[in-house]
Amino acid sequence: MLTAQFYLLNALRKLKRNMPDLALKDLEYALKLNPAMTEARLVEAKIFFDKQAYKKAETSASHIVELRPSSPEGYFWRGRARFALDKKEEALADFTKTILLDDKNAEALYHRGIIYTHQAQYEAAIHDFTEALDLSGEDKKILYKRGTAYYEAGRRQEAYLDWGKVAEIDYLKAQDKSAWLEESEKIQRKIKAEKLMTLAQNQIKAEANTQAITILSQIIDEDLFDTPAEAHYQRGRLYAKDKAYKQAVQDLKEAVRLEPDFALAYFELGMLAGAQSEQEEAILAYSHAIIFNESYTAAYYFRGKLYAQREMYDEALADFVQTIRLNPQYAPAYFERGAMYYTLGNPKLACLDWLKAHKLGHPQAGDLYEKYKILGLG
């Protein structure tokens, strides 16, 4: 009789031959024979992570944590999966647990440092990156991240020292020095672009639109990003706020040309087209936003409103239903869905929606409910 260990070893052989899907089949057999086999769960978690099946990787790693609470690897891989799923707080807890169980785990320190950087806890990030470097030596990915944390913490000279070390490591390893110089210039452009983008974001927060547009224009004109879609998108939004619609549309269209799956840019194009009564263009833009982000609540809502204006009531109703499914507390969607139900001859459902919208704070829903409840509920 074939054992779980046999299937595990078979899976490892297939992995060495770059056959992850077949390896997963063997792991499935191994776990059927021995559901508590944490070694198989660990290999499974790593494969799922490499395949970007992060939810499955999280589930596999959670099984390890349940079966062996003292296993640092279970927490580590669950942390990796949760970070990829944008569950940063939970990932932080997992990496912290990993480090408590194994204080020599440089990778856990590195990944926790990344989360601290995301949270603007730069000194904590610097501490973790430094600990990771002490354990692993001059790893350029850790040096680069520590340099970024130094820079954001205002410790510019230390940042430049770290980035200089990264450049030196690359130069010493480079066979083609001219290629290295070209790559180094790209890195310098990227650093400059990131600084300017941060400055632009600060100006946007301060509602200093003219200054922000000037900075974003510098990023675009100097070609600092390989694909400056984000700069075009941000400048387009600012032009729209300043009612410079032609320039706004040009920038937003350039953003989606550079990044065809840029859902946010499509949404802004929809808003601009809708504001100028170009309903067909707006519906098309919102539809693109939804194609690239199926959970884009606002895109469903505004497309639904346009469908309603064009008397496409079934389509409008479907969009308002989807809006509510994604955000059950969004009062305007209940209000609009109520209008669709009423138009389609269902005053009872209309009144229920208007009542819900009223309870959620919609200013007009209460009046409609009082006016029509006799038809709907009487």
Summary of the structure (lengths in Angstrom):
residues: 378
radius of gyration: 26.9
end to end distance: 71.1
largest distance: 83.5
contacts: 1239
relative contact order: 0.03
helix: 80%
strand: 0%
